[in-house]
Amino acid sequence: MVEIEVFRYDVKIDLGSYYKPYCYENFNFKNLNELFIDIEKNDPYFKFGNVKFVYVNDFLVSAEDDFSKILEKTGKHFIISPIIEKRVIKDFIINNDDFIKAFGKFQNFKDEKEYYLTLEPLFYANRVLEYKKEFIGNSAFVFAYHMIEKFPEKTDEILSIIKDELKYYIKPRFLLDDPFKTDEKVSFLKEKLGIKTKSKEKFKYFTELLSKFDKNEYPANFSKFNIAVYDDQEVENFVKNIGARLINFRLKNNYHGGKFYNFDKDCAIALASEILFDAFDSGSDFLVVNDKDAFMIFDTHYKEIENYTNRSLHNYYVLSADEFVSITKGKTVESLKKHSLKVHLVD
């Protein structure tokens, strides 16, 4: 049996959104479009309009993607939500006026608007839009790439439109393949503009230990701890292997905003606060991070995060992957004394 929770909301009658479960014992859906047609046939109040993309478990999915491949990724239970919940009019139908307005930056390319409209899911895929209302979105970058291909003589004009916005790019998260090849096209634009991309820097000690993991070498008892892990499958596996309880939280794979801090502190802190408080609210005792930039913004700038949200993290704290693995091996970790968020539950 497959259980699917589907987002429902009608701006005219509902006080708030909710998820309605649909269970299928026997089904033969080729894609989500066929699923939605079946739901609409049996539930006349459900509307999905001409929706091309949705979120499945917080990952973008095309309504035409192979249903069997979606199940391979999600298992027999998943949640479907619209590409931008706060702009929903009816179920999966949204008000996209802000997306249309952003096309104004490309007023000299009005004849290409039909192609621009196909990029709607990319516009809403970048969380920066929550905090910078005038941000032109990832959709603008893919559009710019194609305009340069089509009108190479206008390359400088096109690059001038996006050059100050490109620094806010956050890679969209697709459950299957990205049909827009967004990251590849953004890399091309960055190269054109001479923008260097900094790759994720992990903690070295943890990485070295993975190849020779032996459970018996980790005497510390973490069985009573609830541990959240930020954006690292290897650390998640390690937490499970030492017998601790891994706590999932919704924003665990979202970008932390660290690279924005030097040029837009407010946006960086806003993005980081969402993630850190999501981990905190999940019921975890602490957060483990295997990303040096993420550790910096979560720990070093935690006071700014608390001030931004007007909330306190109380006794919560963040550990680097190196520190965590050292503690599990029973070692004394001197770097804990340098943390801004004081570590207190680990001896």
MIMI-282134 format. One record per residue (C-alpha): residue in three letters; chain; x, y, z. Coordinates in steps of 0.5 Angstrom, whole numbers. Example, Ala and Ser with C-alpha at 12.3 -4.5 7.8 and 13.67 -1.06 7.14 Angstrom:
residues 2
+------+-------+-------+-------+-------+
! resn ! chain !     x !     y !     z !
+------+-------+-------+-------+-------+
!  ALA !     A !    25 !    -9 !    16 !
!  SER !     A !    27 !    -2 !    14 !
+------+-------+-------+-------+-------+
***
This chain:
residues 347
+------+-------+-------+-------+-------+
! resn ! chain !     x !     y !     z !
+------+-------+-------+-------+-------+
!  MET !     A !     0 !     0 !     0 !
!  VAL !     A !     2 !     7 !    -2 !
!  GLU !     A !     0 !    13 !     3 !
!  ILE !     A !     1 !    20 !     0 !
!  GLU !     A !    -1 !    26 !     4 !
!  VAL !     A !    -3 !    32 !    -1 !
!  PHE !     A !    -3 !    39 !     1 !
!  ARG !     A !   -10 !    42 !     1 !
!  TYR !     A !   -12 !    50 !     2 !
!  ASP !     A !   -17 !    54 !    -1 !
!  VAL !     A !   -16 !    62 !     1 !
!  LYS !     A !   -23 !    63 !     1 !
!  ILE !     A !   -26 !    58 !     6 !
!  ASP !     A !   -20 !    55 !    10 !
!  LEU !     A !   -17 !    58 !    16 !
!  GLY !     A !   -10 !    54 !    15 !
!  SER !     A !    -7 !    49 !    10 !
!  TYR !     A !    -7 !    42 !    12 !
!  TYR !     A !    -5 !    35 !     9 !
!  LYS !     A !   -10 !    30 !     7 !
!  PRO !     A !    -8 !    23 !     6 !
!  TYR !     A !   -10 !    18 !     0 !
!  CYS !     A !    -8 !    11 !     1 !
!  TYR !     A !    -7 !     6 !    -5 !
!  GLU !     A !    -7 !    -1 !    -5 !
!  ASN !     A !    -7 !    -2 !   -13 !
!  PHE !     A !    -5 !     3 !   -17 !
!  ASN !     A !    -2 !     4 !   -24 !
!  PHE !     A !     0 !    12 !   -24 !
!  LYS !     A !     6 !    13 !   -30 !
!  ASN !     A !     7 !    20 !   -26 !
!  LEU !     A !     4 !    25 !   -21 !
!  ASN !     A !    -1 !    28 !   -26 !
!  GLU !     A !    -4 !    21 !   -27 !
!  LEU !     A !    -5 !    21 !   -19 !
!  PHE !     A !    -8 !    28 !   -19 !
!  ILE !     A !   -13 !    27 !   -24 !
!  ASP !     A !   -15 !    21 !   -20 !
!  ILE !     A !   -15 !    25 !   -14 !
!  GLU !     A !   -19 !    30 !   -17 !
!  LYS !     A !   -24 !    25 !   -20 !
!  ASN !     A !   -26 !    22 !   -13 !
!  ASP !     A !   -25 !    29 !   -10 !
!  PRO !     A !   -29 !    35 !   -13 !
!  TYR !     A !   -26 !    40 !    -9 !
!  PHE !     A !   -19 !    38 !   -10 !
!  LYS !     A !   -15 !    43 !   -16 !
!  PHE !     A !    -9 !    42 !   -19 !
!  GLY !     A !   -10 !    47 !   -25 !
!  ASN !     A !    -4 !    46 !   -30 !
!  VAL !     A !     2 !    45 !   -25 !
!  LYS !     A !     8 !    43 !   -28 !
!  PHE !     A !    12 !    42 !   -21 !
!  VAL !     A !    11 !    40 !   -14 !
!  TYR !     A !    15 !    39 !    -8 !
!  VAL !     A !    15 !    31 !    -6 !
!  ASN !     A !    18 !    31 !     1 !
!  ASP !     A !    21 !    38 !     0 !
!  PHE !     A !    25 !    36 !    -6 !
!  LEU !     A !    23 !    39 !   -13 !
!  VAL !     A !    19 !    34 !   -18 !
!  SER !     A !    16 !    35 !   -25 !
!  ALA !     A !     9 !    32 !   -25 !
!  GLU !     A !    11 !    28 !   -31 !
!  ASP !     A !    17 !    25 !   -27 !
!  ASP !     A !    16 !    17 !   -27 !
!  PHE !     A !    12 !    15 !   -21 !
!  SER !     A !    16 !     9 !   -20 !
!  LYS !     A !    23 !    13 !   -19 !
!  ILE !     A !    19 !    17 !   -14 !
!  LEU !     A !    17 !    11 !   -10 !
!  GLU !     A !    24 !     9 !   -11 !
!  LYS !     A !    27 !    15 !    -7 !
!  THR !     A !    21 !    16 !    -2 !
!  GLY !     A !    19 !     9 !     0 !
!  LYS !     A !    11 !     8 !     0 !
!  HIS !     A !    10 !    14 !     4 !
!  PHE !     A !    11 !    21 !     2 !
!  ILE !     A !     8 !    28 !     2 !
!  ILE !     A !     7 !    33 !    -4 !
!  SER !     A !     6 !    40 !    -3 !
!  PRO !     A !     6 !    46 !    -8 !
!  ILE !     A !    12 !    50 !   -10 !
!  ILE !     A !    11 !    56 !    -6 !
!  GLU !     A !     5 !    55 !     0 !
!  LYS !     A !     4 !    62 !     2 !
!  ARG !     A !     2 !    64 !    -5 !
!  VAL !     A !    -3 !    58 !    -6 !
!  ILE !     A !   -10 !    60 !    -8 !
!  LYS !     A !   -13 !    53 !    -8 !
!  ASP !     A !    -9 !    47 !    -7 !
!  PHE !     A !    -3 !    47 !   -12 !
!  ILE !     A !    -5 !    53 !   -16 !
!  ILE !     A !    -1 !    59 !   -14 !
!  ASN !     A !    -1 !    67 !   -15 !
!  ASN !     A !     5 !    68 !   -19 !
!  ASP !     A !     5 !    75 !   -20 !
!  ASP !     A !    12 !    76 !   -16 !
!  PHE !     A !    15 !    71 !   -21 !
!  ILE !     A !    12 !    75 !   -27 !
!  LYS !     A !    14 !    82 !   -24 !
!  ALA !     A !    21 !    79 !   -24 !
!  PHE !     A !    21 !    79 !   -32 !
!  GLY !     A !    21 !    86 !   -32 !
!  LYS !     A !    29 !    86 !   -31 !
!  PHE !     A !    29 !    83 !   -38 !
!  GLN !     A !    24 !    88 !   -41 !
!  ASN !     A !    29 !    88 !   -48 !
!  PHE !     A !    27 !    80 !   -49 !
!  LYS !     A !    20 !    81 !   -48 !
!  ASP !     A !    19 !    76 !   -54 !
!  GLU !     A !    22 !    71 !   -50 !
!  LYS !     A !    17 !    71 !   -44 !
!  GLU !     A !    14 !    64 !   -46 !
!  TYR !     A !    21 !    61 !   -45 !
!  TYR !     A !    21 !    65 !   -38 !
!  LEU !     A !    15 !    62 !   -36 !
!  THR !     A !    17 !    55 !   -36 !
!  LEU !     A !    22 !    57 !   -31 !
!  GLU !     A !    17 !    58 !   -25 !
!  PRO !     A !    19 !    53 !   -20 !
!  LEU !     A !    26 !    55 !   -20 !
!  PHE !     A !    24 !    62 !   -18 !
!  TYR !     A !    21 !    60 !   -12 !
!  ALA !     A !    26 !    54 !   -11 !
!  ASN !     A !    31 !    59 !    -7 !
!  ARG !     A !    30 !    61 !     0 !
!  VAL !     A !    33 !    68 !    -1 !
!  LEU !     A !    26 !    70 !    -4 !
!  GLU !     A !    23 !    70 !     3 !
!  TYR !     A !    28 !    75 !     5 !
!  LYS !     A !    30 !    79 !    -1 !
!  LYS !     A !    23 !    81 !    -4 !
!  GLU !     A !    26 !    84 !   -10 !
!  PHE !     A !    31 !    78 !   -12 !
!  ILE !     A !    30 !    76 !   -19 !
!  GLY !     A !    31 !    68 !   -17 !
!  ASN !     A !    34 !    62 !   -20 !
!  SER !     A !    30 !    62 !   -26 !
!  ALA !     A !    33 !    69 !   -28 !
!  PHE !     A !    40 !    65 !   -28 !
!  VAL !     A !    37 !    60 !   -33 !
!  PHE !     A !    34 !    65 !   -37 !
!  ALA !     A !    40 !    69 !   -38 !
!  TYR !     A !    44 !    63 !   -40 !
!  HIS !     A !    39 !    61 !   -46 !
!  MET !     A !    39 !    69 !   -48 !
!  ILE !     A !    47 !    69 !   -48 !
!  GLU !     A !    46 !    62 !   -53 !
!  LYS !     A !    41 !    65 !   -57 !
!  PHE !     A !    43 !    73 !   -57 !
!  PRO !     A !    51 !    72 !   -56 !
!  GLU !     A !    52 !    79 !   -59 !
!  LYS !     A !    48 !    82 !   -52 !
!  THR !     A !    52 !    78 !   -47 !
!  ASP !     A !    55 !    84 !   -44 !
!  GLU !     A !    48 !    87 !   -43 !
!  ILE !     A !    45 !    80 !   -40 !
!  LEU !     A !    51 !    79 !   -35 !
!  SER !     A !    50 !    86 !   -33 !
!  ILE !     A !    43 !    84 !   -31 !
!  ILE !     A !    45 !    78 !   -26 !
!  LYS !     A !    52 !    80 !   -24 !
!  ASP !     A !    50 !    83 !   -17 !
!  GLU !     A !    44 !    78 !   -16 !
!  LEU !     A !    48 !    71 !   -18 !
!  LYS !     A !    52 !    72 !   -11 !
!  TYR !     A !    45 !    69 !    -8 !
!  TYR !     A !    45 !    63 !   -12 !
!  ILE !     A !    43 !    57 !    -8 !
!  LYS !     A !    43 !    50 !   -12 !
!  PRO !     A !    35 !    48 !   -12 !
!  ARG !     A !    34 !    41 !   -10 !
!  PHE !     A !    31 !    36 !   -14 !
!  LEU !     A !    29 !    29 !   -12 !
!  LEU !     A !    31 !    26 !   -19 !
!  ASP !     A !    35 !    30 !   -24 !
!  ASP !     A !    35 !    37 !   -25 !
!  PRO !     A !    31 !    38 !   -32 !
!  PHE !     A !    34 !    45 !   -33 !
!  LYS !     A !    41 !    43 !   -31 !
!  THR !     A !    41 !    50 !   -27 !
!  ASP !     A !    48 !    49 !   -23 !
!  GLU !     A !    51 !    47 !   -30 !
!  LYS !     A !    49 !    54 !   -33 !
!  VAL !     A !    50 !    58 !   -27 !
!  SER !     A !    57 !    55 !   -27 !
!  PHE !     A !    58 !    58 !   -34 !
!  LEU !     A !    55 !    65 !   -32 !
!  LYS !     A !    60 !    65 !   -26 !
!  GLU !     A !    66 !    63 !   -30 !
!  LYS !     A !    64 !    69 !   -35 !
!  LEU !     A !    63 !    74 !   -29 !
!  GLY !     A !    70 !    71 !   -26 !
!  ILE !     A !    66 !    69 !   -20 !
!  LYS !     A !    70 !    64 !   -16 !
!  THR !     A !    66 !    58 !   -13 !
!  LYS !     A !    68 !    56 !    -6 !
!  SER !     A !    67 !    48 !    -5 !
!  LYS !     A !    64 !    45 !     2 !
!  GLU !     A !    70 !    44 !     6 !
!  LYS !     A !    69 !    38 !    11 !
!  PHE !     A !    73 !    37 !    17 !
!  LYS !     A !    79 !    33 !    16 !
!  TYR !     A !    79 !    28 !    22 !
!  PHE !     A !    72 !    25 !    21 !
!  THR !     A !    73 !    24 !    14 !
!  GLU !     A !    80 !    20 !    15 !
!  LEU !     A !    76 !    16 !    20 !
!  LEU !     A !    71 !    13 !    16 !
!  SER !     A !    75 !     8 !    12 !
!  LYS !     A !    77 !     5 !    18 !
!  PHE !     A !    71 !     5 !    23 !
!  ASP !     A !    71 !     0 !    28 !
!  LYS !     A !    65 !     0 !    33 !
!  ASN !     A !    69 !    -2 !    39 !
!  GLU !     A !    74 !     4 !    38 !
!  TYR !     A !    68 !     8 !    41 !
!  PRO !     A !    67 !     7 !    48 !
!  ALA !     A !    63 !    13 !    50 !
!  ASN !     A !    55 !    11 !    51 !
!  PHE !     A !    51 !    16 !    46 !
!  SER !     A !    45 !    11 !    47 !
!  LYS !     A !    41 !    16 !    51 !
!  PHE !     A !    42 !    22 !    46 !
!  ASN !     A !    38 !    25 !    41 !
!  ILE !     A !    43 !    28 !    35 !
!  ALA !     A !    41 !    32 !    29 !
!  VAL !     A !    46 !    32 !    23 !
!  TYR !     A !    46 !    38 !    18 !
!  ASP !     A !    47 !    36 !    11 !
!  ASP !     A !    52 !    30 !    11 !
!  GLN !     A !    50 !    23 !    10 !
!  GLU !     A !    56 !    20 !    13 !
!  VAL !     A !    55 !    23 !    19 !
!  GLU !     A !    48 !    21 !    20 !
!  ASN !     A !    51 !    14 !    18 !
!  PHE !     A !    56 !    14 !    24 !
!  VAL !     A !    51 !    17 !    29 !
!  LYS !     A !    47 !    11 !    28 !
!  ASN !     A !    53 !     6 !    28 !
!  ILE !     A !    55 !     8 !    35 !
!  GLY !     A !    48 !     7 !    37 !
!  ALA !     A !    45 !    14 !    38 !
!  ARG !     A !    38 !    16 !    36 !
!  LEU !     A !    38 !    20 !    30 !
!  ILE !     A !    33 !    26 !    30 !
!  ASN !     A !    31 !    28 !    23 !
!  PHE !     A !    29 !    35 !    22 !
!  ARG !     A !    26 !    39 !    15 !
!  LEU !     A !    31 !    44 !    14 !
!  LYS !     A !    37 !    39 !    15 !
!  ASN !     A !    39 !    39 !     7 !
!  ASN !     A !    38 !    47 !     6 !
!  TYR !     A !    43 !    52 !     5 !
!  HIS !     A !    46 !    55 !    11 !
!  GLY !     A !    47 !    62 !     9 !
!  GLY !     A !    54 !    63 !    11 !
!  LYS !     A !    57 !    65 !     4 !
!  PHE !     A !    52 !    71 !     4 !
!  TYR !     A !    55 !    74 !    11 !
!  ASN !     A !    60 !    78 !     9 !
!  PHE !     A !    56 !    82 !     4 !
!  ASP !     A !    49 !    81 !     7 !
!  LYS !     A !    49 !    79 !    14 !
!  ASP !     A !    41 !    80 !    15 !
!  CYS !     A !    40 !    75 !     9 !
!  ALA !     A !    45 !    70 !    12 !
!  ILE !     A !    43 !    70 !    19 !
!  ALA !     A !    36 !    69 !    17 !
!  LEU !     A !    37 !    63 !    13 !
!  ALA !     A !    42 !    60 !    19 !
!  SER !     A !    36 !    62 !    24 !
!  GLU !     A !    31 !    57 !    20 !
!  ILE !     A !    36 !    51 !    20 !
!  LEU !     A !    38 !    52 !    27 !
!  PHE !     A !    32 !    53 !    30 !
!  ASP !     A !    29 !    47 !    26 !
!  ALA !     A !    34 !    43 !    29 !
!  PHE !     A !    33 !    45 !    36 !
!  ASP !     A !    25 !    45 !    36 !
!  SER !     A !    26 !    38 !    33 !
!  GLY !     A !    28 !    35 !    40 !
!  SER !     A !    35 !    34 !    39 !
!  ASP !     A !    40 !    35 !    44 !
!  PHE !     A !    45 !    38 !    40 !
!  LEU !     A !    47 !    39 !    32 !
!  VAL !     A !    53 !    36 !    29 !
!  VAL !     A !    56 !    39 !    23 !
!  ASN !     A !    61 !    37 !    18 !
!  ASP !     A !    62 !    44 !    14 !
!  LYS !     A !    66 !    49 !    17 !
!  ASP !     A !    62 !    55 !    14 !
!  ALA !     A !    56 !    52 !    17 !
!  PHE !     A !    59 !    51 !    24 !
!  MET !     A !    62 !    58 !    24 !
!  ILE !     A !    55 !    61 !    22 !
!  PHE !     A !    51 !    57 !    27 !
!  ASP !     A !    56 !    57 !    33 !
!  THR !     A !    60 !    64 !    32 !
!  HIS !     A !    54 !    68 !    30 !
!  TYR !     A !    49 !    64 !    35 !
!  LYS !     A !    47 !    71 !    39 !
!  GLU !     A !    45 !    74 !    32 !
!  ILE !     A !    41 !    68 !    30 !
!  GLU !     A !    38 !    69 !    37 !
!  ASN !     A !    37 !    76 !    37 !
!  TYR !     A !    34 !    76 !    30 !
!  THR !     A !    29 !    71 !    32 !
!  ASN !     A !    27 !    74 !    39 !
!  ARG !     A !    28 !    67 !    41 !
!  SER !     A !    33 !    63 !    46 !
!  LEU !     A !    37 !    57 !    44 !
!  HIS !     A !    37 !    55 !    52 !
!  ASN !     A !    42 !    49 !    53 !
!  TYR !     A !    43 !    47 !    46 !
!  TYR !     A !    50 !    47 !    42 !
!  VAL !     A !    53 !    45 !    36 !
!  LEU !     A !    59 !    40 !    35 !
!  SER !     A !    64 !    39 !    29 !
!  ALA !     A !    64 !    32 !    26 !
!  ASP !     A !    71 !    32 !    28 !
!  GLU !     A !    69 !    34 !    36 !
!  PHE !     A !    64 !    29 !    36 !
!  VAL !     A !    68 !    23 !    33 !
!  SER !     A !    73 !    25 !    38 !
!  ILE !     A !    68 !    25 !    44 !
!  THR !     A !    65 !    18 !    42 !
!  LYS !     A !    73 !    15 !    42 !
!  GLY !     A !    73 !    18 !    50 !
!  LYS !     A !    78 !    23 !    48 !
!  THR !     A !    79 !    30 !    51 !
!  VAL !     A !    77 !    36 !    46 !
!  GLU !     A !    80 !    42 !    48 !
!  SER !     A !    76 !    46 !    42 !
!  LEU !     A !    70 !    45 !    46 !
!  LYS !     A !    72 !    51 !    51 !
!  LYS !     A !    72 !    56 !    45 !
!  HIS !     A !    65 !    55 !    43 !
!  SER !     A !    60 !    61 !    43 !
!  LEU !     A !    55 !    56 !    45 !
!  LYS !     A !    57 !    52 !    51 !
!  VAL !     A !    58 !    45 !    51 !
!  HIS !     A !    55 !    42 !    57 !
!  LEU !     A !    52 !    35 !    56 !
!  VAL !     A !    58 !    32 !    54 !
!  ASP !     A !    63 !    30 !    59 !
+------+-------+-------+-------+-------+
***
